[in-house]
Amino acid sequence: MTKRERWNALLELLADEGRLEVEETATALRVSSATIRRDLDELAEQQMLVRTRGGALAQGVSYELPLRYKSSRHASEKQRIAAAAVELVGD
């Protein structure tokens, strides 16, 4: 699993749960606890989550994924939709 895939998985889990525990998340993603800690620290630096002792919390009460994360999700599907829309519009 690449770093980008882990980050996407972490943010999706966080959106679903609202809170992550390092040990549980490491088991779920089949990586080491140290890897999860580093990933959570980096995501906290980018203000995508709030780092806590032993885990992380969603940013704010009404958690909304950051725009830069949402815009990169399902990028290939979005490209296909855009190409189809261009064909429909024409000149």
C-alpha positions as CSV (number, residue, x, y, z in Angstrom):
1,M,0.0,0.0,0.0
2,T,1.5,3.4,-1.0
3,K,1.5,6.4,1.2
4,R,-1.2,8.0,-0.9
5,E,-3.4,5.0,-0.6
6,R,-2.8,4.9,3.2
7,W,-3.7,8.6,3.5
8,N,-6.9,8.1,1.6
9,A,-7.8,5.1,3.7
10,L,-7.0,7.1,6.9
11,L,-9.1,10.0,5.9
12,E,-12.0,7.8,4.9
13,L,-11.8,5.9,8.2
14,L,-11.7,9.2,10.0
15,A,-14.7,10.6,8.1
16,D,-16.6,7.4,9.0
17,E,-15.5,7.1,12.7
18,G,-14.7,10.6,13.7
19,R,-11.7,9.3,15.7
20,L,-8.8,6.8,15.0
21,E,-6.7,4.8,17.4
22,V,-3.1,4.0,16.2
23,E,-3.1,0.3,17.1
24,E,-6.5,-0.5,15.7
25,T,-5.8,1.5,12.5
26,A,-2.5,-0.2,12.0
27,T,-4.2,-3.6,12.3
28,A,-7.0,-2.6,9.9
29,L,-4.5,-1.3,7.2
30,R,-1.9,-4.0,7.8
31,V,1.0,-1.7,8.5
32,S,3.1,-0.9,11.5
33,S,2.0,1.4,14.3
34,A,5.1,3.5,13.6
35,T,3.9,4.0,10.0
36,I,0.4,5.1,11.1
37,R,1.9,7.5,13.7
38,R,4.1,9.1,10.9
39,D,1.1,9.3,8.6
40,L,-1.1,10.9,11.3
41,D,1.7,13.4,12.1
42,E,2.0,14.4,8.5
43,L,-1.7,14.8,8.0
44,A,-1.9,16.9,11.2
45,E,0.8,19.2,9.8
46,Q,-1.4,19.7,6.7
47,Q,-4.4,20.4,9.1
48,M,-6.4,17.5,7.8
49,L,-6.9,16.1,11.3
50,V,-6.1,16.8,14.9
51,R,-3.4,14.5,16.4
52,T,-4.1,13.1,19.9
53,R,-2.2,10.9,22.1
54,G,-2.6,7.4,20.6
55,G,-4.6,8.5,17.6
56,A,-6.4,11.3,15.8
57,L,-9.6,13.2,15.7
58,A,-11.6,14.7,12.9
59,Q,-11.1,18.4,12.4
60,G,-14.0,20.2,14.0
61,V,-17.5,18.9,14.9
62,S,-19.0,18.9,11.4
63,Y,-16.1,17.2,9.7
64,E,-15.7,18.0,6.0
65,L,-12.8,16.5,4.0
66,P,-10.4,19.2,2.8
67,L,-10.9,20.3,-0.8
68,R,-7.4,19.1,-1.9
69,Y,-8.3,15.6,-0.6
70,K,-11.7,15.5,-2.2
71,S,-10.5,16.8,-5.6
72,S,-8.0,14.0,-5.8
73,R,-10.4,11.2,-4.9
74,H,-11.7,9.2,-7.9
75,A,-9.6,11.4,-10.3
76,S,-9.8,9.0,-13.2
77,E,-13.6,8.8,-13.0
78,K,-13.8,12.6,-12.9
79,Q,-11.5,12.8,-16.0
80,R,-13.9,10.4,-17.9
81,I,-16.9,12.4,-16.9
82,A,-15.2,15.6,-18.0
83,A,-14.3,14.1,-21.4
84,A,-17.9,12.9,-21.9
85,A,-19.2,16.3,-21.1
86,V,-16.9,17.9,-23.6
87,E,-18.2,15.6,-26.3
88,L,-21.8,16.6,-25.4
89,V,-21.1,20.3,-25.5
90,G,-19.1,20.5,-28.7
91,D,-18.1,23.8,-30.2
